[in-house]
Amino acid sequence: MLFKKIKTVLALSLIVGFGILTSCDDNDDNVPDTGKTIVELTSENSLTTLITALQKTDLVSALEADGPFTVFAPTNNAFQKLLNSKSTWNTLDDIPTDVLKSVLLYHVVSAKALSTDLRDNQSLTTLNTSSIKIDLSTGVNIETAAGQSVAVASADIEATNGVIHIIDEVLLPTELPKDIVDLAIATPQLSFLVAAAKKTGLVGALQGSGPLTVFAPTNGAFQTLLDSNPAWSSIDDIDTEMLKSILLFHVLGAKVESGDLSDTYVNTLSTGPNDEPLSLQVEVTGGVEFNGDAKPVTVDVQASNGVIHIIDKVMLPPNIVTLALNNAGFSTLVAALTDSRHTTDFVDVLSGTGPFTVFAPTNAAFQALLDSNMAWNTLGDIPIATLDAVLKYHVVSGANVQADQLASGTVMTLGGNITIDLTTGAQIMTSSMQTVNILVGAATNDVQGTNGVIHAVDSVLLP
């Protein structure tokens, strides 16, 4: 946790403050009583941005308490410098609240220290629990954990509950957290990705609050993509909408670290028919791969709004054929679709614009079919006309139907009618009186491609 509840922090820091500033109480009798709190004096000294920041982070009441406190108060210009330091921060509202709260607490010590009480090289513990250091070699300066040296512009503005020292820069307990775009810009091997994000207008989206997960292709990965098409000599040559779809296919709307990965499909921000999110295949068994062949180079690069995994290939949004090819659980289906005996080019048909809904038998389903006929030991033993009819019976053309959009009733496939029955789960009734389960809830359910969706089934449908 960056900080505990404010009351707990105040109590702990009060104890620390008495330990480091025991001499401060000796001056209290000489302090003029203004009758105004730190917050009231902050308002009187035109520190309006500081007041707004305290209100945004619910710290006003804390600084109206008895204290005593020492507050190093940044000017409005100091806050503007902070906003200018980040391309994504135009106002205080753009700063994540937890970040802003941590920064503000770094400006408060739970004891009263006039400038005459401060000692050279003295370390003061702030309510952020991080320390600042006093440097008196050239006036009163504050050295921060982030390496700053900040001058006190106006000292000893005394309040009923402490004292204010006005400073000309916002103190930072650590370096400012970098968002995904900041990190990409700071990583030389991701310069092509940055150029692509700028071309497609996605910089703002990648700087949003998130959380996001970005699979970031290296420059080498983008160069391989460019080399694959003789018309592309640079990122600018790629159609903007195509490039945007490609980039969004590399982004998840949640933070997923490498330790959270499993053999599954995840929804990306790229969309297919009916604006359904395209599925990205993740494999960890036998080595981590994404979308069938992209491999991680560096994982878990932490950003303020998510995480980056650097990968070695640009992942192209897959159609349903590519999705099947990439999944080892559908290898028998792929073999059936690509059987050289076919007069129907299933790969060409299912690579069309669609949309298609495909009920895809698992490898185990095909094995059960082979086991049901003593004359069939392999797919090659199934008469090609039979295999052709069976495969067509699994494809619905002209519709992209997700599992939660299924409805009971008759559906026309390329090979005849099937009946969807949702009375006891998601099932298919075939013309040969089979009852086949759609594996709703499994990793191979709602696998969305650019031209259709795949649902795994536990038996081969027989017309």
Secondary structure as the mmCIF struct_conf table of DSSP 4:
data_model
#
loop_
_struct_conf.conf_type_id
_struct_conf.id
_struct_conf.beg_label_comp_id
_struct_conf.beg_label_asym_id
_struct_conf.beg_label_seq_id
_struct_conf.end_label_comp_id
_struct_conf.end_label_asym_id
_struct_conf.end_label_seq_id
HELX_RH_AL_P HELX_RH_AL_P1 ILE A 6 ILE A 20
TURN_TY1_P TURN_TY1_P1 THR A 22 SER A 23
HELX_RH_3T_P HELX_RH_3T_P1 CYS A 24 ASN A 30
BEND BEND1 VAL A 31 VAL A 31
HELX_RH_AL_P HELX_RH_AL_P2 ILE A 38 GLU A 44
TURN_TY1_P TURN_TY1_P2 ASN A 45 SER A 46
HELX_RH_AL_P HELX_RH_AL_P3 THR A 48 LYS A 56
TURN_TY1_P TURN_TY1_P3 THR A 57 ASP A 58
TURN_TY1_P TURN_TY1_P4 VAL A 60 SER A 61
HELX_RH_3T_P HELX_RH_3T_P2 ALA A 62 GLU A 64
BEND BEND2 ALA A 65 ASP A 66
STRN STRN1 PHE A 69 PRO A 74
HELX_RH_AL_P HELX_RH_AL_P4 ASN A 76 ASN A 84
TURN_TY1_P TURN_TY1_P5 SER A 85 SER A 85
BEND BEND3 LYS A 86 LYS A 86
TURN_TY1_P TURN_TY1_P6 SER A 87 THR A 88
BEND BEND4 ASN A 90 THR A 91
HELX_RH_3T_P HELX_RH_3T_P3 LEU A 92 ASP A 94
BEND BEND5 ILE A 95 ILE A 95
HELX_RH_AL_P HELX_RH_AL_P5 THR A 97 LEU A 105
TURN_TY1_P TURN_TY1_P7 TYR A 106 HIS A 107
STRN STRN2 VAL A 108 VAL A 109
BEND BEND6 SER A 110 ALA A 111
HELX_RH_3T_P HELX_RH_3T_P4 SER A 115 ASP A 117
TURN_TY1_P TURN_TY1_P8 ASP A 120 ASN A 121
STRN STRN3 SER A 123 THR A 125
TURN_TY1_P TURN_TY1_P9 LEU A 127 ASN A 128
BEND BEND7 THR A 129 THR A 129
STRN STRN4 SER A 131 ASP A 135
TURN_TY1_P TURN_TY1_P10 SER A 137 THR A 138
BEND BEND8 GLY A 139 VAL A 140
STRN STRN5 ASN A 141 GLU A 143
TURN_TY1_P TURN_TY1_P11 ALA A 145 ALA A 146
BEND BEND9 GLY A 147 GLY A 147
STRN STRN6 SER A 149 ALA A 159
TURN_TY1_P TURN_TY1_P12 THR A 160 ASN A 161
STRN STRN7 GLY A 162 ILE A 167
BEND BEND10 ASP A 168 GLU A 169
BEND BEND11 PRO A 173 GLU A 175
HELX_LH_PP_P HELX_LH_PP_P1 LEU A 176 LYS A 178
HELX_RH_AL_P HELX_RH_AL_P6 ILE A 180 ILE A 185
TURN_TY1_P TURN_TY1_P13 ALA A 186 ALA A 186
HELX_RH_3T_P HELX_RH_3T_P5 PRO A 188 LEU A 190
HELX_RH_AL_P HELX_RH_AL_P7 SER A 191 LYS A 199
TURN_TY1_P TURN_TY1_P14 THR A 200 GLY A 201
HELX_RH_AL_P HELX_RH_AL_P8 VAL A 203 LEU A 206
TURN_TY1_P TURN_TY1_P15 GLN A 207 GLN A 207
BEND BEND12 GLY A 208 SER A 209
STRN STRN8 LEU A 212 PRO A 217
HELX_RH_AL_P HELX_RH_AL_P9 ASN A 219 ASP A 227
TURN_TY1_P TURN_TY1_P16 SER A 228 SER A 228
TURN_TY1_P TURN_TY1_P17 PRO A 230 ALA A 231
BEND BEND13 SER A 233 SER A 234
HELX_RH_3T_P HELX_RH_3T_P6 ILE A 235 ASP A 237
BEND BEND14 ILE A 238 ILE A 238
HELX_RH_AL_P HELX_RH_AL_P10 THR A 240 LEU A 248
TURN_TY1_P TURN_TY1_P18 PHE A 249 HIS A 250
STRN STRN9 VAL A 251 LEU A 252
BEND BEND15 GLY A 253 ALA A 254
HELX_RH_3T_P HELX_RH_3T_P7 SER A 258 ASP A 260
BEND BEND16 ASP A 263 ASP A 263
STRN STRN10 THR A 264 THR A 271
HELX_RH_3T_P HELX_RH_3T_P8 PRO A 273 ASP A 275
HELX_LH_PP_P HELX_LH_PP_P2 GLU A 276 GLU A 276
STRN STRN11 PRO A 277 GLU A 283
TURN_TY1_P TURN_TY1_P19 THR A 285 GLY A 286
BEND BEND17 GLY A 287 GLY A 287
STRN STRN12 GLU A 289 PHE A 290
TURN_TY1_P TURN_TY1_P20 ASN A 291 ASP A 293
STRN STRN13 ALA A 294 ALA A 294
STRN STRN14 PRO A 296 ALA A 303
TURN_TY1_P TURN_TY1_P21 SER A 304 ASN A 305
STRN STRN15 GLY A 306 ILE A 311
BEND BEND18 ASP A 312 LYS A 313
HELX_LH_PP_P HELX_LH_PP_P3 VAL A 314 PRO A 318
HELX_RH_AL_P HELX_RH_AL_P11 ILE A 320 ASN A 326
HELX_RH_3T_P HELX_RH_3T_P9 ALA A 328 PHE A 330
HELX_RH_AL_P HELX_RH_AL_P12 SER A 331 LEU A 337
TURN_TY1_P TURN_TY1_P22 THR A 338 THR A 338
TURN_TY1_P TURN_TY1_P23 SER A 340 ARG A 341
BEND BEND19 THR A 343 THR A 344
HELX_RH_AL_P HELX_RH_AL_P13 PHE A 346 LEU A 350
TURN_TY1_P TURN_TY1_P24 SER A 351 SER A 351
BEND BEND20 GLY A 352 THR A 353
STRN STRN16 PHE A 356 PRO A 361
HELX_RH_AL_P HELX_RH_AL_P14 ASN A 363 ASP A 371
TURN_TY1_P TURN_TY1_P25 SER A 372 SER A 372
TURN_TY1_P TURN_TY1_P26 MET A 374 ALA A 375
BEND BEND21 ASN A 377 THR A 378
HELX_RH_3T_P HELX_RH_3T_P10 LEU A 379 ASP A 381
BEND BEND22 ILE A 382 ILE A 382
HELX_RH_AL_P HELX_RH_AL_P15 ILE A 384 LYS A 392
TURN_TY1_P TURN_TY1_P27 TYR A 393 HIS A 394
STRN STRN17 VAL A 395 SER A 397
BEND BEND23 GLY A 398 GLY A 398
HELX_RH_3T_P HELX_RH_3T_P11 ALA A 403 GLN A 405
BEND BEND24 SER A 408 SER A 408
STRN STRN18 GLY A 409 THR A 413
TURN_TY1_P TURN_TY1_P28 LEU A 414 GLY A 415
STRN STRN19 GLY A 416 ASP A 421
TURN_TY1_P TURN_TY1_P29 THR A 423 THR A 424
BEND BEND25 GLY A 425 ALA A 426
STRN STRN20 GLN A 427 MET A 429
TURN_TY1_P TURN_TY1_P30 SER A 431 SER A 432
STRN STRN21 THR A 435 ASN A 437
STRN STRN22 ILE A 438 ILE A 438
TURN_TY1_P TURN_TY1_P31 VAL A 440 GLY A 441
BEND BEND26 ALA A 442 ALA A 442
TURN_TY1_P TURN_TY1_P32 ALA A 443 THR A 444
BEND BEND27 ASN A 445 ASP A 446
STRN STRN23 VAL A 447 GLY A 449
TURN_TY1_P TURN_TY1_P33 THR A 450 ASN A 451
STRN STRN24 GLY A 452 VAL A 457
BEND BEND28 ASP A 458 SER A 459
#
